[in-house]
Amino acid sequence: MNAVQKIKAAAAKLNPDEQVEVFRWWVESDAFKQRQLESLKREIAIGIEDLEHGRYQTYTDANVMQLAEDVGRSGMERLAKNGKNPKA
């Protein structure tokens, strides 16, 4: 059993409050923060590249409501597909 498997097994035995404490410890760690920062920088670079290559959509008052409706409908469909009640 490798170290990660041992940690997962040990964490599974913790009570919920202890699991939350371990989670907080991890997300506040420098290693986690560095990985998050690197990921954010990659996503920003992708967005900048998309902008520079004209891969974006401009929204106006006229079509932003349609966007909101489309996003809402898509979310409801995903919930229903996953067996969740979107109206609950």
N, C-alpha and C positions, 0 to 999 in steps of 0.2 A: 504494500500500500504506500503510495507516494504522499508527500507532505500535504498536498491539496486535498486528497481523499481523507486523510486523517483529520484535517481541519473541518471539512464538511461533516464528517461523522461526529466529531466533538460538538460542533455547532448544533447539529440536529438534536442533541441531548440536552441542550440548554432550555431554560424556560423562556417564554416570549420576551420578558423584560431584559434578560441577559442577551438574547439574540439582537434586540434593538441596540443594546450597549455595544456589542461587537460591530454591528453595522455602522453605528455612528463613529466608532473608533476608526474603521476602515475608510469611510468617506471623508474623514477629516485628516487622513494621513497624507503626507507629502507625495507618496507614490501614486495614490489615487488622484489627487489634484493635478499632478503632472500629466497623467494619462488623459484626464478630462480636458486639460488645456490643449494638449496636442491634438486631440480629436476635434475640438472647437476650431482650432487654427486650420485643420484640413477642411472642415465644412465651410469655413469662411472663404478659403482659397477657391473651393469649388464654386461658391456663389459669385465671387468676383469674376472667375473665368466665364461663368454663364452670362453674366452681365456684359462682359467684354465681347462675347460672341453673339449677342442679341438673343440669348435664350431666356426670355422673360415675358411676362404678360403685364400690360398696363391696365389698371382698373380705374373705372370712373364711377361716379354716383349711379349711373345708369346700369352698370353691369356688376357692381360689387354685391348687390342683393342677390343676384343670380348665383354668384360665387358662394355666398353664405348658404343659400338653399341647396346647392350641389354638395357642399361639404357636409351639411346636416344629413342629407339623404344618403350620402355615401357612408357616413358613420352609422346611421340606423341600419343600413343593409349589412354592414360588417358585424354589428351586434347580433342581428337576427341570424346571420350565417353561422355565428359562433354559439348559437343556442342561448343567447342572452335576451331578455325581454327589454327592448329599447325604451319602453314606456314606463318601466318600473322605477 
